[in-house]
Amino acid sequence: MEYRKLGKTGYEVAAVSFGAWAIGGSWGDVDDADSMAALNAAVDAGINFFDTADVYGDGRSERLLARLKQERSEEIIIATKAGRRLDPHVASGYNRENLTAFVERSLKNLDTDTLDLVQLHCPPTEVYYMPDTFEVMDDLVKAGKIKHYGVSVEKVEEALKAIEYPGVKTVQIIFNIFRQRPAGLFFEQAKKKEIGILARVPLASGLLTGKMTKATKFEDDDHRKFNRHGEAFDRGETFAGVDYETGLEAVTELEKLVPPGASMPQFALRWILMFDAVTCAIPGAKRPSQVQDNAAAADLPPLSAETMQQVEQIYNQQIRRLVHHYW
């Protein structure tokens, strides 16, 4: 496993880490025993960084990670998120009272005295223009409730605004073969300011695994069925905002570029790691086999310049118009 510096946090984290949305919910049926097996497989593979949120299964994901920390002796760094418990989810809700309550709840779920990293959870754009919110986060650090904080964003513009605040150490943003815009101005500015970057939705909700077809069925409680057009939350969270059938066609072309001995998911993750601004990709997994396959991507040799150009060409021809200027 390769390890990379997470901005100015002092953490060195696995280049392929673990996204814990799927073990909380909204991805179809999931069993806690399977989830714990997947989490333990991650630690066995050298993964030391786990990304979760207080709303994943209403705390279920956080509580599973607390169990993992109790059962393992290895260093385990947990990043959680706060804000999406607001109903309605409005900018004014990102205030001292609510954020403090959310942090206290996560401290309880994770059975700890201090949270390693807390990220504002895709707040409305207006929040990035509210310095008081970031002062609250600074105060939570001073109070010892959290060690570091960052943001999870929907848009490049939000990421650029967020890193103007000196307390922001990390930015989590959708970045994958189907969402390439962050690699421009944002990565350039983030590197200058030593911001840790977490690449979320790295496999485009499974589209980039190459395992889906037009006949693939999704369960009613799977966001890949109920949020294709943004019915429940930002549509960019589901299949990275790409039309499903168009995505399948692009994957057919991408599969021709996969190096011998590698899987399509590994290829998609290795592509992300070609960008040195990225600290880690955080694919989800519900089974040990998925974790092991994902983790092995960090050990693949670098992709050739020709392959990177071919990926960019497929993006420009088939995907760019669907996503580039929306996020």
SERO-4910 file (N, C-alpha, C, O; in steps of 0.05 Angstrom, whole numbers):
BEGIN
 pado doro    nc1    nc2    nc3   cac1   cac2   cac3    cc1    cc2    cc3    oc1    oc2    oc3
  Met    A     17    -24      0      0      0      0     17     25      0     38     26     14
  Glu    A     10     44    -16     23     71    -16      9     89      4    -15     88      7
  Tyr    A     25    106     17     14    125     36     21    153     28     43    158     17
  Arg    A      2    171     32      6    199     23     -1    218     46    -17    212     64
  Lys    A     12    241     46      8    261     67    -19    275     63    -26    284     41
  Leu    A    -35    275     85    -62    287     84    -59    317     92    -65    325    114
  Gly    A    -51    333     72    -49    361     77    -31    368    100    -10    356    103
  Lys    A    -41    386    117    -26    395    141    -35    381    166    -29    390    188
  Thr    A    -50    359    163    -61    345    187    -39    330    203    -43    324    226
  Gly    A    -18    323    189      2    305    201     -3    276    197     13    259    204
  Tyr    A    -26    269    185    -33    242    179    -20    232    153    -18    247    134
  Glu    A    -12    207    153     -3    194    128    -24    172    124    -27    154    140
  Val    A    -38    174    102    -61    156     97    -58    139     72    -44    147     53
  Ala    A    -71    117     72    -70     99     49    -81    113     24   -101    126     25
  Ala    A    -66    109      2    -75    122    -23   -102    112    -33   -118    127    -44
  Val    A   -107     87    -28   -134     77    -32   -145     71     -4   -137     52     10
  Ser    A   -164     88      5   -175     85     32   -203     73     29   -210     60     10
  Phe    A   -220     79     49   -246     65     51   -269     85     55   -268    100     75
  Gly    A   -288     86     37   -311    102     40   -334     86     52   -341     65     41
  Ala    A   -345     95     74   -363     79     90   -393     86     87   -409     80    104
  Trp    A   -400     99     64   -428    104     59   -444     78     56   -465     75     67
  Ala    A   -433     60     39   -447     36     32   -454     18     56   -475      5     57
  Ile    A   -437     19     77   -442      1    100   -462     14    119   -471      2    139
  Gly    A   -469     39    113   -490     52    129   -517     49    118   -536     43    132
  Gly    A   -519     52     91   -545     49     78   -546     64     52   -526     75     43
  Ser    A   -569     64     39   -575     77     13   -560     63    -10   -558     75    -32
  Trp    A   -551     39     -6   -538     23    -27   -550     -5    -29   -536    -24    -35
  Gly    A   -575     -7    -22   -587    -34    -21   -582    -47      6   -571    -35     24
  Asp    A   -590    -72      8   -588    -87     33   -559    -91     41   -542    -98     24
  Val    A   -552    -87     66   -525    -92     75   -526   -104    103   -543    -96    120
  Asp    A   -510   -124    108   -509   -138    133   -485   -129    150   -463   -127    139
  Asp    A   -490   -124    176   -468   -114    193   -444   -134    194   -421   -125    196
  Ala    A   -450   -159    194   -428   -179    195   -411   -177    170   -386   -178    171
  Asp    A   -424   -173    147   -409   -170    122   -393   -144    122   -370   -143    113
  Ser    A   -405   -123    134   -392    -97    135   -367    -99    153   -346    -88    146
  Met    A   -369   -112    176   -346   -115    193   -324   -132    179   -300   -126    183
  Ala    A   -332   -152    164   -313   -168    150   -298   -150    129   -274   -153    125
  Ala    A   -313   -132    116   -301   -114     96   -282    -95    110   -260    -89    100
  Leu    A   -290    -84    133   -273    -65    148   -248    -78    157   -226    -66    155
  Asn    A   -250   -102    167   -226   -117    176   -207   -123    153   -183   -123    155
  Ala    A   -219   -130    130   -203   -135    106   -188   -110     98   -166   -112     88
  Ala    A   -201    -87    102   -187    -62     95   -162    -58    112   -141    -51    102
  Val    A   -165    -62    138   -142    -59    156   -120    -79    148    -96    -73    148
  Asp    A   -129   -104    142   -109   -125    134    -94   -116    109    -71   -124    105
  Ala    A   -107   -101     91    -95    -92     66    -78    -67     70    -66    -57     50
  Gly    A    -76    -57     94    -60    -33     99    -75     -7     99    -63     14    101
  Ile    A   -101     -8     97   -117     16     97   -120     26    126   -128     11    144
  Asn    A   -114     51    130   -115     63    157   -133     87    159   -134    100    179
  Phe    A   -147     93    137   -164    117    136   -192    110    126   -195     97    106
  Phe    A   -212    118    142   -240    111    136   -257    136    137   -256    152    156
  Asp    A   -273    140    116   -289    164    113   -319    156    118   -329    138    104
  Thr    A   -332    170    136   -360    164    142   -375    190    145   -365    211    138
  Ala    A   -400    188    156   -416    212    161   -437    204    181   -445    181    184
  Asp    A   -447    224    196   -467    219    217   -493    210    205   -509    198    220
  Val    A   -498    215    180   -524    208    168   -523    181    153   -544    171    144
  Tyr    A   -500    168    151   -498    143    138   -511    121    156   -499    112    175
  Gly    A   -536    114    149   -551     96    166   -557    108    193   -560     93    212
  Asp    A   -560    134    194   -567    148    219   -548    141    241   -556    136    264
  Gly    A   -522    140    235   -501    134    255   -491    105    254   -472     99    267
  Arg    A   -504     88    238   -497     60    236   -468     57    227   -453     41    238
  Ser    A   -460     72    207   -433     70    196   -413     78    217   -392     65    220
  Glu    A   -418    100    231   -400    109    252   -397     88    274   -375     82    283
  Arg    A   -419     76    282   -418     56    303   -402     31    295   -389     18    311
  Leu    A   -404     23    270   -389      1    260   -359      7    261   -342    -10    267
  Leu    A   -352     32    254   -324     40    255   -314     41    284   -290     35    289
  Ala    A   -331     48    303   -323     47    331   -316     18    339   -297     14    354
  Arg    A   -332     -1    330   -326    -29    335   -299    -37    324   -284    -51    336
  Leu    A   -294    -28    300   -269    -34    287   -245    -25    303   -226    -39    307
  Lys    A   -247      0    313   -225     11    330   -221     -5    355   -199     -8    365
  Gln    A   -243    -15    366   -241    -31    391   -228    -58    386   -214    -69    403
  Glu    A   -233    -69    362   -224    -96    356   -195    -97    345   -183   -118    345
  Arg    A   -186    -74    334   -159    -75    321   -139    -57    336   -147    -38    349
  Ser    A   -114    -65    335    -93    -50    348    -79    -30    330    -65    -12    339
  Glu    A    -83    -33    303    -70    -16    284    -81     13    286   -103     18    296
  Glu    A    -65     32    275    -75     59    274    -98     61    255    -97     51    232
  Ile    A   -120     73    264   -144     76    247   -152    106    250   -159    115    272
  Ile    A   -153    120    228   -160    148    227   -188    150    215   -193    138    193
  Ile    A   -206    163    228   -234    165    219   -242    194    213   -239    211    230
  Ala    A   -251    198    189   -262    224    181   -292    221    180   -303    203    167
  Thr    A   -306    239    194   -335    238    192   -345    265    181   -329    283    175
  Lys    A   -371    268    179   -382    293    168   -406    302    184   -418    286    199
  Ala    A   -412    328    182   -434    340    197   -449    360    180   -437    374    164
  Gly    A   -475    360    183   -491    380    170   -516    370    156   -536    384    155
  Arg    A   -515    345    146   -538    335    131   -560    325    149   -581    317    139
  Arg    A   -557    326    175   -579    320    192   -599    342    193   -621    339    203
  Leu    A   -591    365    183   -610    388    183   -634    382    166   -632    372    144
  Asp    A   -657    390    176   -682    387    160   -700    410    167   -713    410    188
  Pro    A   -702    429    149   -691    430    122   -661    435    123   -650    447    141
  His    A   -648    426    101   -619    430     99   -614    458     87   -612    461     63
  Val    A   -611    477    105   -608    505     97   -583    517    110   -573    507    130
  Ala    A   -572    538     97   -547    550    106   -549    559    135   -529    556    150
  Ser    A   -571    571    143   -573    582    170   -571    560    191   -566    566    214
  Gly    A   -574    535    183   -572    513    203   -543    507    210   -538    493    230
  Tyr    A   -524    517    195   -496    512    200   -486    533    221   -469    550    216
  Asn    A   -498    531    245   -492    549    266   -479    535    290   -476    510    289
  Arg    A   -472    550    310   -457    539    333   -473    517    347   -462    496    353
  Glu    A   -498    522    352   -514    503    367   -516    476    352   -512    455    364
  Asn    A   -522    477    327   -526    452    311   -500    438    307   -499    413    311
  Leu    A   -479    452    299   -454    438    293   -442    425    319   -431    403    318
  Thr    A   -445    439    341   -435    428    366   -451    403    373   -439    383    382
  Ala    A   -477    403    369   -494    379    374   -486    356    356   -485    333    364
  Phe    A   -481    362    331   -474    341    312   -447    328    320   -444    304    319
  Val    A   -428    345    328   -402    335    336   -405    318    361   -392    296    363
  Glu    A   -421    326    380   -425    311    405   -437    284    398   -430    263    410
  Arg    A   -455    283    380   -468    258    372   -448    239    359   -448    215    364
  Ser    A   -431    250    342   -410    233    329   -390    223    349   -380    201    346
  Leu    A   -383    240    368   -365    231    389   -376    207    404   -362    188    410
  Lys    A   -402    207    409   -415    185    422   -416    160    404   -409    138    412
  Asn    A   -424    164    379   -425    141    360   -398    128    356   -396    104    354
  Leu    A   -377    144    355   -350    134    350   -336    127    376   -313    118    375
  Asp    A   -349    132    398   -338    124    425   -310    135    429   -292    120    434
  Thr    A   -308    161    426   -282    174    428   -285    201    441   -307    212    443
  Asp    A   -263    212    451   -263    239    463   -257    261    443   -265    284    447
  Thr    A   -244    254    421   -236    273    400   -239    261    373   -230    239    368
  Leu    A   -252    276    354   -255    266    327   -230    273    310   -220    296    312
  Asp    A   -221    254    295   -196    259    279   -200    281    258   -183    298    255
  Leu    A   -222    279    244   -227    299    222   -258    301    219   -271    280    216
  Val    A   -268    325    219   -296    330    214   -299    347    189   -285    368    186
  Gln    A   -316    339    171   -320    354    146   -349    365    145   -368    350    150
  Leu    A   -352    390    138   -379    400    132   -389    385    109   -376    382     88
  His    A   -414    375    111   -424    354     92   -440    366     69   -465    368     71
  Cys    A   -426    375     49   -438    386     25   -459    407     32   -482    405     25
  Pro    A   -451    428     47   -470    449     55   -479    465     30   -466    464     10
  Pro    A   -501    480     33   -508    498     12   -485    518      6   -470    524     23
  Thr    A   -484    526    -19   -462    544    -28   -459    568    -10   -437    578     -5
  Glu    A   -481    579      0   -481    603     17   -463    600     41   -452    619     51
  Val    A   -461    575     52   -445    570     76   -416    578     72   -403    587     91
  Tyr    A   -406    575     49   -378    582     44   -373    612     45   -350    621     45
  Tyr    A   -394    627     46   -392    656     49   -401    665     77   -408    688     82
  Met    A   -400    646     96   -408    651    124   -384    646    142   -381    624    152
  Pro    A   -367    665    146   -343    661    163   -349    651    191   -333    637    203
  Asp    A   -372    658    201   -380    649    229   -380    619    231   -373    608    252
  Thr    A   -388    605    210   -389    576    210   -361    565    214   -358    546    229
  Phe    A   -342    576    200   -315    566    202   -302    574    229   -284    560    238
  Glu    A   -311    596    240   -302    603    267   -312    583    288   -298    576    307
  Val    A   -336    573    284   -347    552    301   -329    527    300   -322    515    321
  Met    A   -321    520    276   -303    496    273   -276    501    286   -265    483    299
  Asp    A   -266    526    283   -241    532    297   -243    529    327   -225    519    341
  Asp    A   -266    538    337   -271    536    366   -273    507    375   -265    501    397
  Leu    A   -285    490    359   -287    462    366   -259    448    367   -255    430    382
  Val    A   -241    458    350   -214    449    351   -201    458    377   -188    442    391
  Lys    A   -204    483    384   -192    494    408   -203    480    433   -189    476    453
  Ala    A   -228    472    431   -241    458    454   -233    429    456   -240    415    475
  Gly    A   -218    419    436   -209    391    437   -230    371    427   -226    347    430
  Lys    A   -252    381    417   -273    362    407   -265    350    380   -271    326    375
  Ile    A   -251    365    364   -241    354    338   -212    362    335   -203    383    344
  Lys    A   -197    346    320   -169    352    315   -165    369    291   -149    387    290
  His    A   -180    363    270   -178    378    245   -206    379    232   -223    363    238
  Tyr    A   -209    398    214   -234    399    199   -229    406    169   -209    417    162
  Gly    A   -249    399    154   -249    404    125   -277    406    114   -296    411    130
  Val    A   -279    403     89   -306    405     76   -309    383     55   -290    373     44
  Ser    A   -334    375     51   -341    358     29   -358    375     11   -378    387     20
  Val    A   -351    377    -14   -364    397    -32   -377    383    -56   -371    361    -63
  Glu    A   -396    397    -68   -408    389    -93   -394    401   -117   -390    388   -138
  Lys    A   -385    426   -114   -375    441   -137   -346    451   -133   -337    455   -111
  Val    A   -332    453   -156   -305    464   -155   -304    492   -143   -286    498   -128
  Glu    A   -324    508   -150   -325    535   -139   -326    535   -109   -314    552    -96
  Glu    A   -341    516    -97   -343    514    -68   -316    506    -56   -309    516    -35
  Ala    A   -302    488    -70   -276    480    -60   -256    503    -60   -241    506    -41
  Leu    A   -257    519    -81   -238    541    -82   -245    562    -61   -226    574    -49
  Lys    A   -270    566    -55   -278    585    -34   -270    574     -7   -260    589     10
  Ala    A   -274    548     -2   -269    536     24   -240    539     32   -234    544     55
  Ile    A   -222    535     13   -193    536     21   -183    564     26   -159    567     31
  Glu    A   -200    584     24   -192    611     32   -191    612     63   -178    630     74
  Tyr    A   -206    594     76   -206    594    105   -182    578    115   -179    555    109
  Pro    A   -165    591    132   -140    577    140   -144    552    156   -126    535    156
  Gly    A   -167    549    169   -171    525    185   -179    500    169   -178    478    179
  Val    A   -186    504    144   -195    482    127   -170    466    118   -153    476    104
  Lys    A   -168    441    127   -144    425    121   -149    405     98   -130    397     84
  Thr    A   -174    398     93   -180    378     72   -205    386     56   -223    400     66
  Val    A   -206    377     32   -229    379     15   -236    352      3   -219    339     -9
  Gln    A   -260    344      6   -270    320     -6   -287    328    -30   -306    344    -27
  Ile    A   -281    317    -53   -294    326    -78   -297    302    -97   -280    284    -97
  Ile    A   -318    302   -112   -321    280   -132   -300    284   -154   -299    304   -167
  Phe    A   -284    263   -157   -263    263   -177   -259    235   -187   -252    217   -172
  Asn    A   -264    232   -213   -260    205   -225   -258    209   -255   -258    232   -265
  Ile    A   -256    188   -270   -253    190   -299   -277    205   -312   -274    217   -333
  Phe    A   -300    204   -299   -323    218   -309   -327    246   -298   -345    260   -306
  Arg    A   -310    254   -279   -311    281   -267   -283    292   -265   -271    291   -243
  Gln    A   -273    303   -286   -245    311   -288   -240    341   -282   -217    348   -280
  Arg    A   -260    357   -279   -256    385   -276   -238    393   -252   -223    412   -254
  Pro    A   -240    379   -229   -224    388   -206   -194    388   -212   -179    402   -199
  Ala    A   -185    372   -232   -156    370   -238   -145    396   -249   -120    398   -253
  Gly    A   -161    415   -255   -152    441   -266   -144    460   -244   -126    455   -228
  Leu    A   -158    483   -242   -151    504   -224   -152    495   -194   -134    503   -179
  Phe    A   -171    479   -187   -173    471   -159   -148    456   -149   -137    463   -129
  Phe    A   -140    435   -164   -116    420   -156    -92    438   -154    -76    436   -136
  Glu    A    -90    457   -172    -67    475   -172    -66    492   -147    -46    495   -134
  Gln    A    -89    503   -139    -91    519   -115    -88    503    -90    -76    512    -70
  Ala    A   -100    479    -90    -98    462    -66    -69    454    -60    -61    453    -37
  Lys    A    -54    448    -81    -26    441    -77    -10    464    -65      7    460    -48
  Lys    A    -16    488    -74     -2    512    -64     -7    515    -34     10    524    -19
  Lys    A    -31    508    -25    -39    512      3    -37    487     20    -45    486     43
  Glu    A    -26    466      8    -22    440     22    -48    430     33    -50    423     57
  Ile    A    -69    429     16    -95    418     24    -96    389     18    -89    380     -4
  Gly    A   -105    373     37   -110    344     31   -135    341     14   -155    354     19
  Ile    A   -133    324     -6   -156    320    -24   -165    291    -23   -150    272    -27
  Leu    A   -191    287    -16   -204    261    -15   -221    259    -40   -240    274    -44
  Ala    A   -214    240    -58   -230    236    -82   -253    217    -77   -249    193    -73
  Arg    A   -277    229    -76   -300    212    -70   -315    205    -95   -310    216   -117
  Val    A   -333    185    -93   -347    174   -115   -327    165   -137   -331    171   -161
  Pro    A   -305    153   -129   -283    147   -148   -291    127   -170   -279    127   -192
  Leu    A   -311    111   -165   -320     91   -185   -347     99   -197   -360     82   -209
  Ala    A   -355    124   -194   -380    134   -205   -403    116   -198   -419    108   -215
  Ser    A   -406    111   -172   -428     94   -161   -428     66   -173   -450     54   -175
  Gly    A   -405     57   -181   -403     30   -192   -403     29   -223   -397      8   -234
  Leu    A   -410     51   -236   -409     52   -265   -381     44   -275   -379     30   -295
  Leu    A   -361     54   -262   -333     50   -271   -322     23   -263   -298     18   -266
  Thr    A   -338      6   -252   -329    -21   -246   -330    -40   -270   -317    -60   -271
  Gly    A   -346    -32   -290   -350    -49   -313   -368    -72   -308   -370    -90   -325
  Lys    A   -381    -73   -285   -397    -96   -277   -427    -91   -282   -444   -109   -277
  Met    A   -434    -67   -291   -462    -61   -295   -470    -63   -325   -453    -59   -343
  Thr    A   -495    -68   -330   -506    -70   -357   -533    -56   -357   -542    -46   -337
  Lys    A   -544    -54   -381   -571    -42   -384   -592    -58   -368   -613    -48   -360
  Ala    A   -586    -84   -363   -605   -101   -349   -601   -100   -318   -618   -112   -304
  Thr    A   -581    -87   -308   -576    -86   -280   -599    -74   -265   -609    -52   -272
  Lys    A   -608    -87   -244   -630    -77   -227   -620    -67   -200   -602    -79   -189
  Phe    A   -632    -46   -190   -624    -35   -164   -648    -36   -145   -671    -31   -154
  Glu    A   -642    -41   -120   -663    -42   -100   -676    -15    -95   -664      6   -101
  Asp    A   -700    -15    -85   -715     10    -80   -700     29    -62   -703     53    -64
  Asp    A   -685     18    -42   -671     35    -23   -642     42    -32   -626     51    -16
  Asp    A   -636     37    -57   -610     43    -69   -612     70    -84   -629     73   -102
  His    A   -595     89    -77   -596    115    -90   -592    114   -120   -600    132   -134
  Arg    A   -580     92   -130   -577     89   -158   -603     84   -173   -605     84   -197
  Lys    A   -624     79   -157   -651     76   -168   -667    102   -162   -681    112   -180
  Phe    A   -666    112   -137   -684    133   -129   -673    161   -133   -688    181   -129
  Asn    A   -647    164   -140   -636    191   -143   -623    197   -170   -606    214   -172
  Arg    A   -631    183   -190   -618    187   -216   -621    215   -227   -604    224   -242
  His    A   -642    228   -219   -646    255   -229   -646    276   -207   -656    298   -210
  Gly    A   -633    268   -184   -631    287   -162   -656    289   -145   -660    310   -133
  Glu    A   -672    268   -144   -697    269   -129   -692    272    -99   -708    285    -85
  Ala    A   -671    260    -89   -666    260    -60   -643    278    -51   -644    290    -30
  Phe    A   -623    281    -68   -600    298    -63   -587    304    -89   -597    297   -110
  Asp    A   -564    318    -89   -552    327   -114   -548    303   -133   -537    283   -126
  Arg    A   -557    306   -158   -556    284   -177   -527    277   -184   -522    255   -194
  Gly    A   -508    295   -179   -480    289   -184   -469    267   -166   -448    256   -172
  Glu    A   -483    261   -144   -475    240   -126   -480    212   -137   -468    192   -128
  Thr    A   -499    210   -156   -507    185   -167   -496    182   -196   -502    197   -214
  Phe    A   -479    162   -200   -465    157   -225   -450    182   -234   -445    187   -258
  Ala    A   -441    198   -214   -425    222   -219   -439    242   -237   -427    260   -248
  Gly    A   -466    240   -238   -482    258   -254   -484    251   -284   -496    265   -299
  Val    A   -473    228   -291   -472    219   -319   -497    202   -324   -505    185   -308
  Asp    A   -509    206   -347   -532    189   -356   -522    160   -357   -501    154   -368
  Tyr    A   -538    142   -345   -530    114   -342   -522    101   -368   -501     88   -369
  Glu    A   -539    103   -388   -533     89   -413   -508    101   -426   -492     86   -438
  Thr    A   -505    127   -425   -481    140   -437   -456    130   -422   -435    125   -434
  Gly    A   -459    128   -395   -436    118   -379   -428     90   -387   -404     84   -389
  Leu    A   -448     73   -391   -442     45   -400   -426     45   -426   -408     29   -429
  Glu    A   -435     62   -445   -421     63   -471   -392     72   -467   -374     61   -481
  Ala    A   -388     92   -450   -360    102   -446   -343     80   -432   -319     78   -439
  Val    A   -355     65   -414   -340     44   -400   -331     23   -420   -309     12   -417
  Thr    A   -347     17   -440   -340     -3   -460   -314      6   -474   -297    -11   -481
  Glu    A   -311     32   -479   -287     43   -491   -263     43   -471   -241     36   -479
  Leu    A   -269     50   -447   -248     51   -426   -236     23   -421   -212     20   -416
  Glu    A   -253      3   -422   -244    -25   -416   -221    -33   -435   -205    -51   -428
  Lys    A   -221    -22   -458   -200    -29   -478   -172    -18   -469   -152    -27   -479
  Leu    A   -172      0   -450   -147     12   -441   -136     -1   -415   -114      6   -407
  Val    A   -151    -19   -403   -143    -31   -378   -118    -49   -382   -118    -66   -400
  Pro    A    -97    -44   -367    -72    -59   -370    -76    -89   -364    -94    -96   -348
  Pro    A    -61   -106   -376    -62   -135   -370    -59   -140   -340    -41   -129   -327
  Gly    A    -75   -157   -329    -73   -164   -301    -88   -146   -282    -88   -151   -258
  Ala    A    -99   -124   -292   -114   -105   -275   -144   -108   -281   -152   -116   -303
  Ser    A   -160   -101   -261   -189   -100   -265   -197    -71   -273   -182    -53   -269
  Met    A   -221    -69   -282   -232    -42   -289   -233    -24   -265   -225     -1   -267
  Pro    A   -243    -33   -241   -242    -16   -218   -214     -7   -210   -209     16   -203
  Gln    A   -195    -25   -212   -167    -18   -206   -156      3   -225   -142     21   -217
  Phe    A   -163      0   -250   -155     19   -271   -166     47   -264   -152     67   -266
  Ala    A   -192     48   -257   -205     73   -251   -192     87   -226   -189    111   -226
  Leu    A   -185     70   -206   -173     81   -182   -144     90   -188   -135    110   -178
  Arg    A   -130     74   -204   -102     81   -210   -101    107   -226    -82    123   -223
  Trp    A   -121    112   -243   -122    137   -258   -123    160   -238   -109    180   -242
  Ile    A   -140    158   -218   -142    180   -198   -115    185   -184   -107    208   -180
  Leu    A   -101    163   -177    -76    166   -163    -53    177   -180    -32    183   -170
  Met    A    -58    179   -206    -38    192   -224    -35    221   -218    -16    234   -227
  Phe    A    -54    233   -204    -54    262   -198    -42    265   -170    -54    257   -150
  Asp    A    -19    278   -168     -5    280   -142    -19    298   -123    -12    298    -99
  Ala    A    -38    315   -132    -53    332   -114    -72    315    -97    -79    324    -75
  Val    A    -80    292   -106    -98    274    -92    -84    260    -69    -63    248    -73
  Thr    A    -96    261    -45    -85    246    -23    -94    217    -25    -78    198    -24
  Cys    A   -120    213    -28   -130    186    -29   -157    185    -44   -172    204    -45
  Ala    A   -163    162    -55   -189    155    -65   -204    140    -43   -191    125    -28
  Ile    A   -230    143    -41   -245    130    -20   -268    114    -31   -292    120    -26
  Pro    A   -262     92    -45   -283     75    -55   -298     61    -33   -285     54    -12
  Gly    A   -323     55    -36   -338     40    -17   -336     10    -22   -327      2    -44
  Ala    A   -343     -6     -3   -343    -35     -6   -361    -47     15   -362    -38     38
  Lys    A   -374    -69      7   -392    -83     26   -382   -111     31   -393   -126     48
  Arg    A   -361   -119     17   -350   -147     19   -319   -146     19   -308   -128      6
  Pro    A   -307   -165     33   -277   -165     33   -265   -166      5   -244   -154      1
  Ser    A   -277   -181    -13   -266   -184    -40   -264   -157    -54   -245   -151    -69
  Gln    A   -284   -140    -50   -284   -113    -62   -261    -97    -50   -248    -82    -65
  Val    A   -258    -98    -24   -237    -83    -11   -209    -91    -21   -193    -74    -28
  Gln    A   -205   -117    -23   -179   -127    -32   -173   -119    -61   -151   -111    -67
  Asp    A   -194   -119    -78   -190   -111   -106   -184    -81   -107   -166    -73   -122
  Asn    A   -198    -65    -92   -193    -37    -92   -165    -30    -82   -151    -14    -94
  Ala    A   -158    -42    -59   -132    -36    -47   -109    -42    -66    -89    -28    -66
  Ala    A   -112    -63    -81    -90    -71   -100    -84    -50   -121    -63    -51   -134
  Ala    A   -103    -32   -125    -99    -11   -146    -75      6   -139    -62     17   -157
  Ala    A    -70     10   -113    -47     27   -105    -20     14   -113      0     28   -114
  Asp    A    -20    -12   -118      5    -25   -125     10    -28   -155     30    -38   -163
  Leu    A    -10    -19   -171     -6    -20   -200     15      0   -209     18     21   -197
  Pro    A     30     -6   -230     49     13   -240     35     37   -252     11     35   -259
  Pro    A     48     60   -254     36     84   -266     25     78   -294     36     62   -309
  Leu    A      3     92   -300     -8     90   -327      9    106   -346     21    127   -338
  Ser    A     10     98   -371     27    112   -391     14    138   -399    -10    142   -396
  Ala    A     31    157   -409     21    182   -418      0    178   -441    -20    193   -443
  Glu    A      5    158   -457    -13    152   -479    -41    143   -468    -61    152   -478
  Thr    A    -40    126   -448    -65    117   -436    -80    141   -423   -105    143   -426
  Met    A    -66    158   -410    -79    181   -397    -92    199   -419   -113    210   -414
  Gln    A    -78    202   -441    -89    218   -463   -114    206   -475   -133    219   -482
  Gln    A   -114    179   -477   -137    165   -488   -161    167   -469   -184    170   -479
  Val    A   -156    166   -443   -178    170   -424   -190    198   -427   -214    201   -427
  Glu    A   -172    217   -429   -182    245   -432   -198    248   -458   -218    263   -458
  Gln    A   -190    235   -478   -204    237   -504   -233    225   -502   -252    237   -512
  Ile    A   -235    202   -488   -262    190   -484   -279    209   -467   -303    213   -473
  Tyr    A   -267    221   -446   -282    240   -430   -291    264   -447   -315    271   -445
  Asn    A   -273    275   -463   -281    298   -479   -302    292   -499   -320    309   -505
  Gln    A   -301    269   -511   -320    262   -532   -347    253   -522   -368    259   -534
  Gln    A   -348    239   -499   -373    226   -490   -385    237   -464   -409    235   -460
  Ile    A   -368    248   -447   -377    254   -420   -377    284   -413   -395    294   -400
  Arg    A   -357    298   -423   -352    326   -415   -377    344   -416   -383    358   -397
  Arg    A   -392    342   -437   -415    360   -440   -437    355   -419   -453    372   -413
  Leu    A   -437    331   -408   -457    323   -388   -451    333   -360   -469    337   -344
  Val    A   -426    338   -354   -418    344   -326   -400    368   -322   -401    381   -301
  His    A   -383    375   -342   -360    392   -336   -368    419   -325   -355    429   -306
  His    A   -389    431   -336   -395    458   -327   -418    459   -306   -427    481   -299
  Tyr    A   -427    435   -297   -448    434   -277   -436    434   -249   -448    445   -230
  Trp    A   -413    422   -246   -401    420   -219   -372    431   -218   -359    430   -197
***
